[in-house]
Amino acid sequence: MKILIVGYNLSMGGIQRALINTLQVLAANSNNEIDLFLFSNKGELAEELPGNVTIIKSNYLLTLTATPFSEVIKSGTLFDKMIRILLTIFVRLVGSTLYFKILFSLQKKKKPYQVAISYFNDVPQGYFNRGSNQYVIENVVAEKKIAWIHTDPIKAQFNRERSLKSYRNFDKIVNVSKAGKEKFDVFIPEYKYKSAVVYNIFPYKTIQDRANDFVPKYRQDITNLVTVARIDNATKRIDRIIEVVHLLKLAGYEHFKWWLVGDGPDRDKNYALADKYGVMDLLEFTGEKVNPLPYMKYADVFVLASDYEGYPMVVGEALALGTPVITTAYASAREQLVDRVNGIIVETDTEALFDTLKAVLEDRNILIGLQEQSRKKRGNNGEAMSQLQDILR
């Protein structure tokens, strides 16, 4: 089968990790010929691409567009920075649709495919974080076209009119959870007939092997909590974590450390908030790690404080390592966790998370029980593989 997959970049992130895992499965089938067209081939995860996937190079302007601005500022040349600023002005003047149409016209024409996939969320807000749907629909010849959605379209505030247009000409629209499909079907009931579910795939053996790469410097006489996430308050709510730590300290709970593994646009803002609350002694900002799995394996508990999620890779990875999870109630939480068995699902607010963590810190037996069950309930890819095969047929 000739397959084209289109997306943004290979920077650290849940969608990028899900893409790598999906490519590894598809590339393992010798009957598949897979082309990967990313607007930017740069990123920490590029080295993990299967060797038999053909990479289609993007033009300079498209690469610059898809490179996070923070990375351009940090490692780009002066010329890169100037061009990126000019592109930002230009896209605001002409709009995203025309902007990407111009950039896509600079790409060489592609051969026909049996299946073409727009794998990233084609987010309706903003100017740059878009285009994969447009490229697949307007620039690719394929027998079947599929769009992937990795988030809750309602809570992520997708624009309905733009989404109606963006998804109109796709044959299938994939959601990464059953709850996500339910949300999409409410959001755009007109496309319910072509929406489907494909769970994220997890390479369980690889996860377990890579989790042994090193041992984090965790103290054994305290409770070690870990969150692996983009440092982004809009979705991941790292600010909520800092507020919870503040409340715990005020209540006299200081026999823990919370490790925050990741980087993102709100890093400095969260440093300042932690300093304001006087809780830097209870937090450890590690920065971005190409392999965060050892932090997850050796932690007492993994915590997710997000306002919304699709089907988060980090939760599946934590469970694969036998680490219990405490999470806010994102839409698909109960598809990944059994509440009070291998994890705890709390209401999506600061007080609920604080109350649960206070109870865990007071009674070590709660975590011990969750850990025992987590090690018994490890996942498998059977359902996800079946869903993927069905959608490609």
Secondary structure, 3 states (H helix, E strand, C coil): CEEEEEECCCCCCHHHHHHHHHHHHHHCCCCCEEEEEECCCCCCCHHHCCCCCEEECCCHHHHHHHCCHHHHHHHCCHHHHHHHHHHHHHHHHHCHHHHHHHHHHCCCCCCCEEEEEECCCCCCCCCCCCCHHHHHHHHCCEEEEEEEECCCCCCCCCCHHHHHHHCCCCCEEEECCHHHHHHHHHHCHHHHHHEEECCCCCCHHHHHHHCCCCCCCCCCCCEEEEEECCCCCCCCCHHHHHHHHHHHHHCCCCCEEEEEECCCCCHHHHHHHHHHHCCHHHEEEEECCCCCHHHHHCCCEEEECCCCCCCCHHHHHHHHCCCCEEEECCCCHHHHCCECCCEEEECCCHHHHHHHHHHHHHCHHHHHHHHHHHHHCCCCCHHHHHHHHHHHC
